[in-house]
Amino acid sequence: MNALTLAEIARLARERMDAAVWDFLEGGAGEEWTLRANTETFDRVRLLPRVLAGIGRSETGTRILDRNWVAPVAIAPMAYHTLVDPMGEVATARAAGTAGIPLIVSTFAGRTFEDIAAEAFSPLWLQVYCFRDRSTTRRLIERAERAGFEALVLTVDAPHLGRRLRDLRNDFRLPQGIEPANLTGTGFSSPSGHAQAEFDPALDWSVLEWLRSVSSLPVLLKGVLSVADARMAVAAGADGIVVSNHGGRQLDGVPATLEVLPEIASAVAGDCAVLLDGGIRRGRDVLAALALGADAVLLGRPILHGLAAGRQPGAERVLDLITAELADAMTLTGTRTVADAGPDLVRAAALAV
């Protein structure tokens, strides 16, 4: 694949995907204001290079939850990679291993945890939806832990799925043969209908204590958008938070994640890991997120674009581009290491609406 940007890979992917599947993966909630804001906020960022910095070669490596990452990037949890590649999450795990970055596997993965783990040679984390039937959630966690997964990422912004108008207009149903490989039961063909029936809408902060009772793995909370919730997460003992609006797929009209990142990172003040997802489309976006307080970012839809456009090599190309662009941006801004990226790297007015 000769694509030189993630945007080019996205165009190739769209040409090769069924329109309703594209809408399911690419769409957001409501009028998609938040979906657009995620990328548009990064578009407004202006980086301020420091010249004559004498840095030599920049180092993109970092260490999070006692594991070394080749770059401060992980693959965000997304359901059903098998929609775009028959190998699904197995292909994604191979690509992540080649890049030296973690993969967060969705509760609704299209391949089994065991098959994914058999092909993984970088960290695997499990994304957790908490079901009304806690025994189902417990079994998923125990199974992932036995397979060698290293952390749990609890999605906290989804008592049910958001109102996604593209899917409603398409009356979207999963294609025949696409199903969650690690769950049993029925009703999966309608993702929103299944979530309405099975997700626990009454989750509160006690869920962290429950997770601690069933697993010794580190726990991160995905879906934090406020300082108050970030502080609550720290107080409840979370090992990390993911500043996330679910890729613009839950409540339309909430802020872009980059907008709220600086205040959340400041409130947490190093008490737990801070990751960010939503809108990352270039290496310079990664650097901007680091400068504004993130320890790392999660890359979502572009991975599925890569799989759709070119299977495992396509996903590898996405990760190659994002890490090469990050290294380039670091060198050209005079940023020697990930830890050296600070707020002075971003022009103050860059995030103004």
N, C-alpha and C positions, 0 to 999 in steps of 0.2 A: 504494500500500500504506500503510495507516494504522497498522501495528504500531508500538508504542512501545518495545519491548524485543526483544533477540535471542531471548529465551525464547518470545515470541509468534510470532516468525518460524519458530522451530523447530517449534512446534505446527502451524502452517500447512503447513510442509514435510512433516511426517509424514502429514498427511491426504491429501497429493497423491502420495505415493510408494508403490511396491510394497513390501510388508513385508520381503521378502528383501533388496531393495536398501537399505532403511532400516537393516536389521541390518548389512549389509556396511559401510556408511559410518559408522554410529554406534557399532558394537560395539567391544569391546576384547578383549584376550587373557585366557584363564583365567576366573576368577570376576569379572573386571573391577574388582578392588580398586584398581588403579592408575588406571584410567579414572575411577572415582569420586573418588579422592584428588586428582586434578588440579583438579577444580572445587571440591571441599570445602575444600581448603587456601585457595583464594581467598575462599571464603565466611567463613572465620575471620578474615580480615584486618580490622583496625580502623585506620583512618586518623586521624591526630591533626592537626586544622587549626591553623594559626597565624593569629590574628586581627589586625586592624589592620595588615595587611602592606603596604598601600598599593601593591598590584601593578598596579592598573588591569586591563588585559586580558591574560590568559595567552596565551603563544605555544607552540603544540604542535609547531612545526617542529623538525627535527633534521637532522644531516648524518652519513651513514654511507657508508664506502667512497667518499668524495669526491663523493657525490650528495646533494642536498637532498631530504628527504622532508617532505611536508606534516604528517605525524604519525609518531610512532615505532611504526608498525604496517606490517607487510608481510603478504602472503597466503602462507600455508604451502603447501608442495607437497603436492598430493593428486591421486591418479590419477583419470582418467576423469570429468571434469566433465560429459561427455556422458551420463552416467547420469541426470542430473537436468535437463539442458537441451541440446537438439540443437546449439546453438551452442557449448556447452562452454567451453573455455578462451578462445575468442575473446570471448565475452560477459564472462568474468571479467577479461580484459585491458582491455576497454573500461571496466568498472567501476573497476578499479584506476587507470586513467589519469584518470578523472573525479575520483577521490579524491586523486590525487597520491602514490600509494604503490606500492612494487614488488610484482611478482607472481613467485613462484618456481614455475616450470613443472616438473611431474613428468616423469621419464623415461617414465612411462606416461600421458602426456597423450592425450586423445582427439582432439585437433586437431593439425595439423602446426605445427612451430616457425615456419615461414614465414607461415602464416595468422595465427597468434597475433601475431607481430611486426608484421604489416601493420596490425593494429588497435591496437597498443600505443603509448601516449605517456607511459609512465612506465617505470622500469627493469624489465627481465626478467632473472631469474637462472635457471640450469638446475639442478634437483635431479638428482644422479647416483647411480644404482646401478651398482656395478662388477660386470660380468658375467665369468664364467669366460673367455669369449672377449673379450679386451681390445680387439680390433679393432672389435667392436660398440660398446663404450663410447667408443673414440676417434672413431668416425664420428659418434656422437651429439653429442659435444662440439664437434667441428669444424663440424658443421652448425648447431648453436646459435650458435656464435661468428660464423659467416658471417651469420646472421640478426640479429645485433646484441645478443645476450645479453651481460650485463656481469659475471657472476660464476658460479662453480660451487659448489653446495652438496652435498657428498658425504655420503650417508647411511651412517653407520658402525655402526649398531646392528642391522643386518639381514643376517646371514649366510644367513638364510632368514626367512620370515614367521612371526610368532608363532602360537600355537595359539588360534585364535579360535573359541570354541565356538558362537557364533550361526551362523557360516558352515558349520561342520561339521554342525550340526543341520539347516540348510537345504539342505545339499549345494549351496552357492552356486556358480553359474556365471554369467559375464557374459552379459547378454541378447544376442540376435542383433543384429549390427551394431555392438556396442561393442567396440573393439579399440584397441591402442596405435598411433596414427597415425604414429609416428616409428620404429617397429621393424618388421622383417620376420621371418617365420617362423610357427610354429604353436604350439599349446599354451597360448594366452593365456586361454582361457575359464575355466580354474581359476587364479586369481591365486596361491594358495599352492603349487599344483603346479608352475607355471612358475618361481616363485622357487626352489623346492627344486632344480629341474633346472638353472637358469641362473645364479643368483647365485653369486659367488665367496665360499665360506665361509672362505677362508684369507687374507683381507686382513690386512695388518699396516701398520705406520707407513710402510713404503717406498712405499705407494700415493700419498702426497703428492708424493714425488719423481717418480713416474711421471706424475701429473697435470701437474706443472710442465713435464715434457718434451713434453707434447702440447698445452699451452695456456698462454698468458700471462695468463689471467684470474685474478682473486683467487679463493682457495679457502677455503670455510668448511666446518667439520665439524659435521654434525647428528647428535645422539644422545649428547652428552657429559653424564654424570651424576656424575662424580667429580672431585675436585680433582686427583688424579694424572693423569687423562686430559686435563684442561684444561691442566695444565703441559706435558704431552707435546705437545699440539697447538701451544702457543706455541713450544716448542723445535723442533718440526718445521717451523715457518714458516707455520702457518695464519693467514690474514687475519681469521678470525673463528670462533667456535663458536656452536652452537645448543644450549642446555641443553634437552634433549628426551628424553622416553621414548616417542616415536613415537605420541603421543596415547593411551598406555595399550594399544597394540596389539602390543607385542612380548613382553617378560617381565612377567607379572603379579607384583606384590609389590615392584617397585622404587619408589623415592620419587616423590612428586609433584615436578614440576620446580621449583615455587616454594620447596619445602623446602630444596633443595640450592643454589639460586641464590646466596644471600649468600656462602657459603664459596667457591664457584667464582669469582664476580666478584672477591672479595678476592684469591684466588690469582693470577688473571690480571692484576689491577692495571693495567688500561688497555693491556696489551701487544697485545691484539687486540679486535675487536668482540665483544660478548656479547649474543646474542639468546636469547629464550626462547619456547617454545611449550607448549601443553597447558593447557586449562582457561580460557582467556580468554573471558569471556562478557559483560563490561561495561567501560565506560571506566574505572571505578575499579580494575578488575583491571590494566589497562595501567599506571596510575599506581603501583599497589603493586609491580609488577615493576620499574618504573624506580627506585623508592625503594630496592629491595633489590639493585640492581646491574645490571640489564639496560639495554642501550643502546636496545633496541627489542624488540617482541614479534612473533610470527607468529600470525595468526588463521586457524584451520583450518575445522572443520566448519560454523561459522556462515555461511561464504561459500556452501557447498553448500546449506545451508538456504535462503539468500536466492535462489539460482538456482532451486531447486525450487519455492519459494513464488511467485516473481514474475519469473523470468528475469533479464535484466541489470538492470532497475530494482530487483528484489529484492536483488541483490548490492550495488547502489549504496546501497540503504536500510540494509543491514547496516553498511556502511562509514560512512555518514552518522551513524548512531546511535553507533557506537563512538567516533568522533572528537568528536562533540558531547558525549558523556558524559565523555570524557577532559578536554575543555576546561572543562566544568562542574566536575569534580572538582578540577582544578588551581586554578581561581579560588577555589573554596570552601575549599580547604586553604591558600590563600596561597602557591601555587607559581607563580612567574612564568614560568619556562621549564623545559623538559625537564631541563636540566642542574641545576636547583635541587632536583630530587627526590632526597632522601637518606634514610638509614635512620631519621632522627628523625621521619620522616613516618608511620612504622608503629609501633604499640604493641608493645612488646617481647614480650609474651606471645601476640601474635596467631597465631603459627605453632605454638604448643605443641599437641601432640596431646592 
